[in-house]
């Protein structure tokens, strides 16, 4: 089960990295489309605009990284809850089977062989 958990971690990391790259690309495309069309022909931008754009880009990346970190923690919490639920269900099934055996005094109960 530990091996499955490790492969799920690797898969979820790859999926989240893919989402991160898509978001970065989308924000980059959005930022470029906001630029003034008249400036697109010139290669020199004022330094303050360049710094502002760079600061906004870094802020967007930080927000994306924060969102991915939050998603990762939520997925880990969900996995933990899923494992706890599975253990609880297995324990309940075992207890039900034990109670069935006790209540019928060891007599074969119809439906036991199906589980």
Z-matrix of the N, CA and C atoms (Angstrom, degrees):
N
C 1 1.452
C 2 1.522 1 110.47
N 3 1.342 2 116.97 1 -32.50
C 4 1.448 3 121.00 2 178.72
C 5 1.523 4 110.41 3 -64.00
N 6 1.322 5 116.41 4 -36.49
C 7 1.463 6 120.51 5 178.48
C 8 1.526 7 110.37 6 -65.81
N 9 1.342 8 116.78 7 -41.17
C 10 1.462 9 120.66 8 176.94
C 11 1.525 10 110.61 9 -62.04
N 12 1.310 11 116.18 10 -41.68
C 13 1.463 12 120.94 11 179.69
C 14 1.518 13 110.24 12 -62.70
N 15 1.329 14 116.64 13 -41.35
C 16 1.468 15 120.50 14 179.11
C 17 1.522 16 111.06 15 -64.68
N 18 1.323 17 117.35 16 -42.32
C 19 1.468 18 119.52 17 179.74
C 20 1.529 19 110.99 18 -68.65
N 21 1.342 20 117.42 19 -34.42
C 22 1.460 21 120.58 20 175.18
C 23 1.521 22 110.73 21 -65.25
N 24 1.345 23 116.64 22 -39.25
C 25 1.465 24 120.69 23 176.84
C 26 1.522 25 110.45 24 -61.05
N 27 1.320 26 115.94 25 -45.65
C 28 1.467 27 120.02 26 -179.33
C 29 1.520 28 110.42 27 -63.77
N 30 1.329 29 116.62 28 -42.71
C 31 1.463 30 120.35 29 -179.95
C 32 1.522 31 111.08 30 -65.32
N 33 1.331 32 117.40 31 -45.51
C 34 1.465 33 119.72 32 -179.42
C 35 1.527 34 110.61 33 -65.54
N 36 1.329 35 118.10 34 -34.49
C 37 1.459 36 120.92 35 176.83
C 38 1.519 37 110.55 36 -64.72
N 39 1.336 38 116.74 37 -42.40
C 40 1.467 39 120.28 38 178.92
C 41 1.520 40 110.63 39 -64.37
N 42 1.329 41 117.37 40 -41.96
C 43 1.464 42 120.90 41 179.60
C 44 1.519 43 110.54 42 -63.45
N 45 1.333 44 116.30 43 -44.63
C 46 1.464 45 119.93 44 179.95
C 47 1.529 46 111.90 45 -66.08
N 48 1.323 47 117.25 46 -38.36
C 49 1.467 48 119.69 47 176.83
C 50 1.524 49 110.66 48 -63.80
N 51 1.330 50 116.55 49 -38.77
C 52 1.464 51 121.03 50 177.94
C 53 1.527 52 110.24 51 -63.17
N 54 1.329 53 116.26 52 -44.80
C 55 1.469 54 120.67 53 177.85
C 56 1.529 55 109.79 54 -61.95
N 57 1.325 56 116.45 55 -43.05
C 58 1.459 57 120.98 56 179.52
C 59 1.532 58 110.34 57 -58.75
N 60 1.322 59 116.82 58 -47.38
C 61 1.463 60 120.39 59 -179.25
C 62 1.521 61 111.36 60 -63.26
N 63 1.320 62 117.23 61 -39.02
C 64 1.464 63 120.44 62 178.14
C 65 1.523 64 110.62 63 -65.29
N 66 1.335 65 116.89 64 -41.90
C 67 1.461 66 120.11 65 178.89
C 68 1.524 67 111.33 66 -65.24
N 69 1.322 68 116.66 67 -42.52
C 70 1.464 69 119.73 68 178.47
C 71 1.522 70 109.57 69 -61.25
N 72 1.313 71 116.44 70 -44.62
C 73 1.466 72 120.13 71 178.89
C 74 1.527 73 111.15 72 -62.43
N 75 1.325 74 116.64 73 -42.08
C 76 1.464 75 120.27 74 -179.62
C 77 1.523 76 110.98 75 -64.79
N 78 1.341 77 117.28 76 -43.28
C 79 1.460 78 119.82 77 178.49
C 80 1.515 79 111.45 78 -66.38
N 81 1.316 80 116.02 79 -36.94
C 82 1.458 81 119.73 80 179.30
C 83 1.527 82 109.82 81 -64.75
N 84 1.339 83 116.40 82 -43.55
C 85 1.464 84 120.95 83 179.01
C 86 1.529 85 110.26 84 -64.51
N 87 1.315 86 117.43 85 -39.81
C 88 1.465 87 121.70 86 178.75
C 89 1.522 88 110.32 87 -64.52
N 90 1.317 89 117.67 88 -43.59
C 91 1.453 90 122.16 89 179.69
C 92 1.515 91 111.73 90 -64.02
N 93 1.323 92 117.03 91 -39.23
C 94 1.459 93 120.71 92 179.67
C 95 1.523 94 111.02 93 -69.25
N 96 1.340 95 117.52 94 -35.56
C 97 1.459 96 119.72 95 -179.15
C 98 1.527 97 111.66 96 -72.06
N 99 1.326 98 117.91 97 -20.15
C 100 1.471 99 121.55 98 178.60
C 101 1.521 100 112.64 99 -78.88
N 102 1.333 101 115.73 100 -17.14
C 103 1.464 102 118.39 101 -178.94
C 104 1.519 103 110.13 102 -62.34
N 105 1.303 104 116.10 103 152.10
C 106 1.453 105 122.46 104 -179.85
C 107 1.528 106 109.79 105 -65.58
N 108 1.336 107 118.71 106 126.09
C 109 1.458 108 120.65 107 -178.87
C 110 1.526 109 112.96 108 -60.05
N 111 1.323 110 118.18 109 -27.33
C 112 1.455 111 120.40 110 178.93
C 113 1.528 112 110.98 111 -68.82
N 114 1.344 113 116.94 112 -28.88
C 115 1.454 114 120.72 113 -179.03
C 116 1.522 115 112.09 114 -80.05
N 117 1.322 116 117.79 115 -14.22
C 118 1.453 117 119.93 116 -175.03
C 119 1.522 118 111.99 117 -65.05
N 120 1.328 119 118.52 118 -25.74
C 121 1.452 120 121.01 119 179.30
C 122 1.512 121 112.60 120 -80.55
N 123 1.314 122 118.21 121 -25.35
C 124 1.456 123 120.04 122 -178.92
C 125 1.520 124 110.33 123 -89.67
N 126 1.304 125 115.79 124 147.26
C 127 1.457 126 120.44 125 -178.50
C 128 1.511 127 112.09 126 -96.09
N 129 1.321 128 118.00 127 -11.33
C 130 1.459 129 121.33 128 -177.84
C 131 1.525 130 108.88 129 -109.00
N 132 1.340 131 115.17 130 123.65
C 133 1.460 132 120.43 131 174.91
C 134 1.506 133 107.79 132 -112.14
N 135 1.306 134 117.10 133 150.97
C 136 1.468 135 118.91 134 175.35
C 137 1.523 136 110.26 135 -57.86
N 138 1.310 137 116.45 136 145.89
C 139 1.460 138 122.03 137 -176.35
C 140 1.518 139 111.61 138 -60.00
N 141 1.341 140 118.52 139 -39.49
C 142 1.462 141 120.86 140 -177.02
C 143 1.529 142 111.03 141 -65.37
N 144 1.326 143 117.15 142 -37.11
C 145 1.471 144 119.62 143 178.19
C 146 1.517 145 110.06 144 -68.32
N 147 1.321 146 116.97 145 -40.81
C 148 1.467 147 121.20 146 178.32
C 149 1.516 148 111.55 147 -61.89
N 150 1.323 149 116.27 148 -41.89
C 151 1.471 150 120.09 149 179.54
C 152 1.522 151 110.61 150 -68.32
N 153 1.326 152 115.85 151 -39.86
C 154 1.459 153 120.11 152 178.70
C 155 1.530 154 110.49 153 -62.64
N 156 1.315 155 115.86 154 -44.32
C 157 1.467 156 120.41 155 178.50
C 158 1.523 157 110.24 156 -61.59
N 159 1.335 158 116.70 157 -43.68
C 160 1.459 159 121.08 158 179.78
C 161 1.533 160 110.53 159 -64.15
N 162 1.322 161 117.35 160 -40.61
C 163 1.465 162 120.60 161 178.49
C 164 1.528 163 110.47 162 -64.39
N 165 1.332 164 116.42 163 -42.19
C 166 1.464 165 119.72 164 178.13
C 167 1.526 166 111.12 165 -63.77
N 168 1.321 167 116.06 166 -39.82
C 169 1.469 168 120.52 167 178.71
C 170 1.529 169 110.79 168 -62.94
N 171 1.328 170 116.58 169 -43.48
C 172 1.464 171 120.50 170 178.45
C 173 1.525 172 110.88 171 -65.09
N 174 1.315 173 117.30 172 -38.88
C 175 1.459 174 121.35 173 177.55
C 176 1.525 175 110.51 174 -63.18
N 177 1.323 176 116.71 175 -43.89
C 178 1.471 177 120.43 176 178.23
C 179 1.520 178 110.96 177 -61.28
N 180 1.322 179 116.32 178 -43.72
C 181 1.473 180 119.40 179 178.89
C 182 1.525 181 111.13 180 -62.66
N 183 1.324 182 116.43 181 -40.91
C 184 1.463 183 120.38 182 178.78
C 185 1.524 184 110.10 183 -63.51
N 186 1.328 185 117.03 184 -40.46
C 187 1.461 186 120.44 185 178.42
C 188 1.525 187 110.68 186 -65.34
N 189 1.308 188 116.80 187 -41.33
C 190 1.471 189 120.99 188 178.71
C 191 1.522 190 109.78 189 -64.48
N 192 1.337 191 116.56 190 -45.74
C 193 1.464 192 119.82 191 178.25
C 194 1.525 193 111.42 192 -60.21
N 195 1.327 194 115.83 193 -40.31
C 196 1.465 195 119.63 194 177.78
C 197 1.513 196 111.66 195 -63.94
N 198 1.329 197 116.77 196 -41.50
C 199 1.467 198 120.47 197 179.08
C 200 1.517 199 110.76 198 -65.31
N 201 1.317 200 117.10 199 -40.37
C 202 1.471 201 120.48 200 179.43
C 203 1.520 202 110.44 201 -67.23
N 204 1.316 203 116.75 202 -39.84
C 205 1.468 204 119.80 203 177.03
C 206 1.524 205 110.44 204 -61.56
N 207 1.324 206 115.92 205 -43.26
C 208 1.467 207 119.91 206 178.02
C 209 1.531 208 110.85 207 -62.54
N 210 1.330 209 117.11 208 -44.86
C 211 1.467 210 120.64 209 177.89
C 212 1.523 211 111.30 210 -59.91
N 213 1.319 212 116.42 211 -43.33
C 214 1.464 213 120.78 212 -179.92
C 215 1.529 214 110.38 213 -60.91
N 216 1.331 215 116.91 214 -44.42
C 217 1.464 216 119.74 215 -179.78
C 218 1.527 217 111.11 216 -66.08
N 219 1.335 218 116.75 217 -38.27
C 220 1.468 219 119.97 218 177.26
C 221 1.524 220 111.07 219 -64.29
N 222 1.328 221 117.10 220 -41.84
C 223 1.464 222 120.42 221 178.94
C 224 1.522 223 111.37 222 -64.53
N 225 1.325 224 117.07 223 -39.95
C 226 1.465 225 120.05 224 177.33
C 227 1.522 226 111.12 225 -64.57
N 228 1.322 227 116.59 226 -40.50
C 229 1.472 228 120.63 227 177.86
C 230 1.526 229 110.22 228 -64.06
N 231 1.332 230 116.61 229 -41.90
C 232 1.465 231 120.51 230 178.81
C 233 1.527 232 110.55 231 -63.42
N 234 1.329 233 117.27 232 -40.06
C 235 1.468 234 120.81 233 178.56
C 236 1.525 235 110.14 234 -63.36
N 237 1.330 236 115.88 235 -42.41
C 238 1.456 237 120.23 236 179.12
C 239 1.531 238 110.80 237 -62.49
N 240 1.315 239 116.66 238 -44.37
C 241 1.460 240 120.49 239 177.96
C 242 1.520 241 111.38 240 -64.40
N 243 1.336 242 116.68 241 -37.56
C 244 1.457 243 121.53 242 178.31
C 245 1.531 244 110.82 243 -62.54
N 246 1.325 245 116.87 244 -43.24
C 247 1.464 246 120.77 245 178.55
C 248 1.525 247 111.17 246 -65.59
N 249 1.334 248 116.55 247 -41.36
C 250 1.469 249 119.49 248 178.32
C 251 1.525 250 110.72 249 -63.27
N 252 1.318 251 116.46 250 -41.69
C 253 1.461 252 120.62 251 178.94
C 254 1.520 253 111.01 252 -64.43
N 255 1.325 254 117.05 253 -42.77
C 256 1.469 255 120.63 254 178.74
C 257 1.528 256 110.20 255 -61.46
N 258 1.329 257 117.31 256 -43.00
C 259 1.463 258 120.43 257 178.61
C 260 1.525 259 110.92 258 -64.03
N 261 1.307 260 117.04 259 -40.83
C 262 1.466 261 120.67 260 178.28
C 263 1.525 262 110.96 261 -62.78
N 264 1.328 263 116.48 262 -45.38
C 265 1.469 264 120.59 263 179.84
C 266 1.527 265 111.49 264 -63.57
N 267 1.321 266 117.28 265 -40.92
C 268 1.469 267 119.85 266 177.00
C 269 1.530 268 111.14 267 -63.93
N 270 1.324 269 115.56 268 -41.24
C 271 1.464 270 119.25 269 177.57
C 272 1.520 271 111.95 270 -63.69
N 273 1.330 272 116.97 271 -41.65
C 274 1.469 273 120.70 272 177.68
C 275 1.525 274 111.32 273 -63.89
N 276 1.329 275 116.60 274 -41.27
C 277 1.460 276 120.09 275 178.69
C 278 1.527 277 111.04 276 -62.48
N 279 1.329 278 115.88 277 -42.98
C 280 1.465 279 120.23 278 178.44
C 281 1.531 280 110.39 279 -62.11
N 282 1.319 281 116.55 280 -43.81
C 283 1.468 282 120.91 281 179.95
C 284 1.524 283 111.19 282 -64.80
N 285 1.333 284 117.55 283 -41.06
C 286 1.472 285 121.12 284 177.67
C 287 1.524 286 110.46 285 -61.11
N 288 1.323 287 116.01 286 -44.52
C 289 1.461 288 119.62 287 179.41
C 290 1.531 289 111.31 288 -63.30
N 291 1.336 290 116.50 289 -40.44
C 292 1.469 291 120.35 290 178.58
C 293 1.524 292 110.52 291 -63.83
N 294 1.329 293 116.82 292 -44.22
C 295 1.465 294 120.32 293 179.88
C 296 1.521 295 111.34 294 -65.29
N 297 1.315 296 117.54 295 -37.02
C 298 1.472 297 120.51 296 176.71
C 299 1.519 298 110.80 297 -62.13
N 300 1.341 299 115.56 298 -45.51
C 301 1.474 300 118.86 299 179.56
C 302 1.524 301 111.03 300 -62.50
N 303 1.342 302 117.00 301 -42.32
C 304 1.459 303 120.73 302 -179.53
C 305 1.529 304 111.54 303 -66.16
N 306 1.325 305 117.24 304 -42.34
C 307 1.454 306 119.93 305 -174.80
C 308 1.525 307 112.47 306 -70.74
N 309 1.317 308 117.15 307 -26.81
C 310 1.458 309 119.63 308 179.20
C 311 1.521 310 111.89 309 -102.72
N 312 1.311 311 118.18 310 9.67
C 313 1.443 312 122.41 311 174.27
C 314 1.517 313 113.60 312 62.34
N 315 1.294 314 117.94 313 34.46
C 316 1.450 315 121.11 314 177.83
C 317 1.513 316 113.43 315 85.14
N 318 1.342 317 118.32 316 -0.45
C 319 1.451 318 121.88 317 178.30
C 320 1.530 319 107.99 318 -71.88
N 321 1.326 320 116.51 319 140.22
C 322 1.468 321 121.21 320 179.55
C 323 1.534 322 109.20 321 -61.15
N 324 1.322 323 115.97 322 122.85
C 325 1.455 324 122.16 323 -178.01
C 326 1.529 325 107.77 324 -93.82
N 327 1.319 326 115.55 325 136.16
C 328 1.453 327 120.68 326 179.71
C 329 1.532 328 108.92 327 -62.21
N 330 1.312 329 116.80 328 128.03
C 331 1.458 330 120.96 329 179.38
C 332 1.519 331 112.71 330 100.43
N 333 1.338 332 119.51 331 -14.04
C 334 1.464 333 121.27 332 178.94
C 335 1.521 334 112.32 333 -64.72
N 336 1.324 335 116.36 334 -36.77
C 337 1.447 336 119.86 335 -176.43
C 338 1.517 337 112.25 336 -72.58
N 339 1.325 338 117.44 337 -12.42
C 340 1.451 339 120.43 338 -179.88
C 341 1.518 340 111.15 339 -80.92
N 342 1.313 341 118.55 340 -20.01
C 343 1.465 342 121.39 341 -177.28
C 344 1.463 343 108.05 342 -103.87
